Amino acid sequence: MKIYAISDLHGQLEGLDPKGADLVLVAGDVAPMNGWSAKDLANQVGWVNNSLREWMGGYPKTQFRFIPGNHDLFAQNDEFLRNLWLPKNAKLLIDQEDEVDGLRIYGTPWVPYINGRWAFEEQFPGQLKEKFAAIPKGIHILLSHTPPRISYEKVDVSIDTCSEPFGSPDLTDALLRIHPQYALCGHIHTGDHTPIPLIGPDDQETTVRNVSRLDEDYRIRYEPFVFEL
């Protein structure tokens, strides 16, 4: 299966052409965001139901699976979720598993605490541990918005701003427990985009890959990660 993986689009679909891919995975921060008001959230839904739907529907032979990110505020509102109008080849995953031609995918949007204003942001100690404990063993791909925290790597460190690590140690613990073949993430736009092997004590390996598309100034910088599984 040919897989096309991206994250942190923030409404920018220009130049994205997954023609020939069997599966497209998007790891959150999909829609543009202009504010926190109900009107702003409704505009996000409108963008999903029009621009995103048209883009995904333009590739009817390709399956699309995507998760929200902390900027996708609409996705924490049940009413807005009920009003989503996705094409038949697309699904939004929020703490749930799906299967595409035998490939098991689990999507989770949660991120560590930022400042209390964002979607799917950790609200109390232990919340992420609880959320990630629900990820089942046997999945092939974990799609998360937050990167894991790997002490010897910079998948969760902004290279542009020389930031502190922003990844989740709870996600790292979950990966060492479930051992998916791939863990695809975003959130930190200019985190290291090279495939990073995370090897558990039993020598099982997960390839971790930041697939963010933009830099810290929201300019297109990275190409999609294309691989086969």
Phi and psi in degrees as a GROMACS rama.xvg file:
@    title "Ramachandran Plot"
@    xaxis  label "Phi"
@    yaxis  label "Psi"
@TYPE xy
-89.0644  124.773  LYS-2
-118.843  138.613  ILE-3
-121.751  112.429  TYR-4
-118.383  133.714  ALA-5
-146.753  168.133  ILE-6
-156.722  166.272  SER-7
53.2418  58.5227  ASP-8
-78.3902  -35.6816  LEU-9
48.7611  41.9232  HIS-10
84.4904  0.46102  GLY-11
-98.7051  101.642  GLN-12
-100.678  -1.10731  LEU-13
-58.8698  132.459  GLU-14
79.2964  0.879781  GLY-15
-89.0838  110.963  LEU-16
-131.592  91.1167  ASP-17
-85.1768  27.9922  PRO-18
-56.2637  130.685  LYS-19
93.6979  -11.6274  GLY-20
-80.9245  143.52  ALA-21
-83.4466  -29.829  ASP-22
-145.58  132.42  LEU-23
-113.243  129.381  VAL-24
-117.529  131.451  LEU-25
-123.857  120.704  VAL-26
-95.6324  44.3611  ALA-27
95.6905  172.153  GLY-28
49.8877  58.8519  ASP-29
-85.6188  -47.3375  VAL-30
-89.7942  156.924  ALA-31
-69.9314  152.425  PRO-32
-135.546  127.496  MET-33
-116.928  -5.85278  ASN-34
171.986  -173.284  GLY-35
-109.739  2.51269  TRP-36
-75.854  164.589  SER-37
-59.4809  -36.4853  ALA-38
-65.0249  -39.8215  LYS-39
-63.7789  -40.5073  ASP-40
-67.266  -38.8884  LEU-41
-63.6339  -35.7521  ALA-42
-65.5977  -35.8206  ASN-43
-61.5822  -45.4603  GLN-44
-60.8837  -41.6678  VAL-45
-60.5898  -39.0354  GLY-46
-66.3382  -42.4504  TRP-47
-61.7843  -44.6528  VAL-48
-74.506  -12.5575  ASN-49
-116.369  -73.4905  ASN-50
-65.2477  -49.4458  SER-51
-67.5009  -41.3057  LEU-52
-61.4024  -43.274  ARG-53
-63.5938  -41.3162  GLU-54
-64.6251  -49.9201  TRP-55
-64.7951  -41.0883  MET-56
-67.6758  -17.4645  GLY-57
-74.0334  -6.88446  GLY-58
-126.568  69.4408  TYR-59
-64.2102  -19.5394  PRO-60
-88.6656  -3.50597  LYS-61
-106.836  137.18  THR-62
-89.9098  139.905  GLN-63
-119.662  130.567  PHE-64
-130.381  129.752  ARG-65
-143.159  157.18  PHE-66
-121.157  160.043  ILE-67
-78.0651  165.686  PRO-68
-123.586  -173.945  GLY-69
-66.981  -19.509  ASN-70
-84.5191  -15.0157  HIS-71
-86.3302  68.4593  ASP-72
-62.2016  -29.7281  LEU-73
-58.8407  -27.8943  PHE-74
-76.9226  -6.2233  ALA-75
-97.6498  8.91239  GLN-76
-115.199  115.391  ASN-77
-60.1906  -37.4467  ASP-78
-64.9666  -43.901  GLU-79
-64.2347  -39.2393  PHE-80
-62.7499  -37.9008  LEU-81
-66.3286  -23.0137  ARG-82
-94.7414  5.18885  ASN-83
-69.3311  143.977  LEU-84
-129.323  88.6988  TRP-85
-98.7674  151.554  LEU-86
-68.211  164.362  PRO-87
-63.7245  -21.5636  LYS-88
-93.7931  14.7355  ASN-89
-132.843  145.949  ALA-90
-141.12  141.722  LYS-91
-96.7599  125.865  LEU-92
-108.77  124.13  LEU-93
-128.241  100.478  ILE-94
53.8221  51.8938  ASP-95
-152.842  162.763  GLN-96
-106.237  150.502  GLU-97
-143.624  161.765  ASP-98
-127.931  132.844  GLU-99
-125.272  109.614  VAL-100
50.1451  44.7707  ASP-101
86.8547  -7.62535  GLY-102
-90.9563  120.494  LEU-103
-91.6007  125.279  ARG-104
-124.279  136.63  ILE-105
-123.191  133.915  TYR-106
-119.142  131.674  GLY-107
-138.523  130.86  THR-108
-95.5355  -2.74816  PRO-109
-71.0843  146.01  TRP-110
-132.317  155.779  VAL-111
-61.186  160.265  PRO-112
-54.0814  135.534  TYR-113
-113.072  -70.6684  ILE-114
-151.433  7.03702  ASN-115
90.9937  2.15418  GLY-116
-105.267  -9.90847  ARG-117
-101.221  166.042  TRP-118
-74.9959  147.312  ALA-119
51.7577  38.2849  PHE-120
-99.4766  136.937  GLU-121
-53.7412  124.094  GLU-122
-103.509  -19.5295  GLN-123
-153.391  153.396  PHE-124
-57.3802  134.62  PRO-125
90.9816  -6.94214  GLY-126
-64.3876  -43.8092  GLN-127
-67.635  -38.4776  LEU-128
-58.2791  -41.9598  LYS-129
-65.4577  -45.9914  GLU-130
-63.0111  -45.0974  LYS-131
-75.7746  -19.8877  PHE-132
-66.2618  -20.5694  ALA-133
-80.1719  -9.43639  ALA-134
-70.3716  123.951  ILE-135
-81.039  155.808  PRO-136
-72.347  158.063  LYS-137
92.9747  -3.98497  GLY-138
-76.3652  154.064  ILE-139
-92.4499  -36.8916  HIS-140
-132.76  129.86  ILE-141
-102.984  125.032  LEU-142
-108.568  111.119  LEU-143
-130.048  153.291  SER-144
-79.546  -47.5225  HIS-145
-73.3605  145.596  THR-146
-76.7462  162.844  PRO-147
-76.9803  166.538  PRO-148
-98.7174  113.121  ARG-149
-119.894  111.73  ILE-150
-59.3066  -30.2909  SER-151
-98.1015  9.73176  TYR-152
-130.085  171.854  GLU-153
-123.715  32.484  LYS-154
-64.9097  -22.262  VAL-155
-117.64  20.6028  ASP-156
-116.931  126.262  VAL-157
-69.5513  111.969  SER-158
-66.7799  -33.6612  ILE-159
-67.2835  -37.114  ASP-160
-109.231  3.0634  THR-161
52.253  46.857  CYS-162
-75.3872  170.298  SER-163
-73.8003  161.846  GLU-164
-64.6702  137.91  PRO-165
-113.416  1.98902  PHE-166
-73.287  170.814  GLY-167
-103.875  116.445  SER-168
-62.1037  -29.9548  PRO-169
-65.4242  -34.5673  ASP-170
-69.2226  -38.9206  LEU-171
-58.2083  -45.8697  THR-172
-60.1311  -39.838  ASP-173
-65.4448  -40.5559  ALA-174
-64.0815  -39.1346  LEU-175
-68.8212  -21.6386  LEU-176
-83.8766  -42.5481  ARG-177
-98.2163  -23.7233  ILE-178
53.1697  55.9145  HIS-179
-67.8442  162.344  PRO-180
-71.3202  -36.929  GLN-181
-133.132  143.698  TYR-182
-124.01  111.537  ALA-183
-107.804  132.323  LEU-184
-144.64  179.181  CYS-185
-150.821  -123.434  GLY-186
74.7167  -54.7982  HIS-187
-95.6009  100.475  ILE-188
-55.3875  -44.8831  HIS-189
-107.266  28.7938  THR-190
-64.0442  160.08  GLY-191
-52.6373  124.375  ASP-192
-98.6198  13.385  HIS-193
-88.1896  149.435  THR-194
-63.0466  130.399  PRO-195
-116.923  122.608  ILE-196
-80.5287  127.674  PRO-197
-109.992  111.632  LEU-198
-109.344  125.206  ILE-199
-83.0052  174.139  GLY-200
-63.4112  -19.2942  PRO-201
-96.2362  12.969  ASP-202
69.6753  10.2161  ASP-203
-77.0969  140.814  GLN-204
-119.231  136.681  GLU-205
-117.44  132.365  THR-206
-89.5522  117.548  THR-207
-97.9402  132.597  VAL-208
-142.208  121.566  ARG-209
-76.8843  124.455  ASN-210
-118.695  23.3301  VAL-211
-57.9792  146.724  SER-212
-97.8286  -30.0478  ARG-213
-103.608  165.56  LEU-214
-94.2493  -171.185  ASP-215
-71.1829  -15.3881  GLU-216
-98.204  14.065  ASP-217
63.6611  33.3108  TYR-218
-102.661  144.955  ARG-219
-64.6659  127.103  ILE-220
-134.112  -36.2151  ARG-221
-113.134  148.234  TYR-222
-83.9318  154.645  GLU-223
-59.0199  153.397  PRO-224
-91.1065  116.484  PHE-225
-114.247  127.221  VAL-226
-151.268  171.788  PHE-227
-121.336  145.685  GLU-228
